[in-house]
Amino acid sequence: MANKFITLDRAKTEIKRLQYYVNLVETYQPTSLEQEIIKEYAIESSIPVVSKKLSVSYEKVVEVISSRGKDELHKTVRSWYMHKTKNVRK
C-alpha cells in the first residue's frame, strides 16, 4: 500500500475485510489436527513452519490446506494458498 494511492472508501473496505479475517482466526477453535494445521497456516502462511511446529510432514500440511474447505477459515486459507501456488502448480 505504500506505493499505491488508495481511496478512503477502499481503505475502509480493506479494514473491514482484514478485521473479519483477524476475528475469524482468533476465534477459531480447532478440534482436530487438520483444523490445527489450518489455523497455524492462517497465522504463519508457511508450510515448513507449520510442519515443524505441529510435527507433521510437509506433505500432510499441503494435503490438508489444499483439500476442499470444510469451514470458513479453511476455505479462505485454501483460496489464498491456491492463488499463491498458482504458477508452481501449472
Buried (B, 14 or more C-beta within 10 A) or exposed (E): EEEEEEEEEEEEEEEEEEEEBEEBBEEBEEEEEBBBBBBBBBBEEEBEBBBEBBEBEEEBBBEBBBEEBEEEBBEBBBEBBEEEBEEEEE
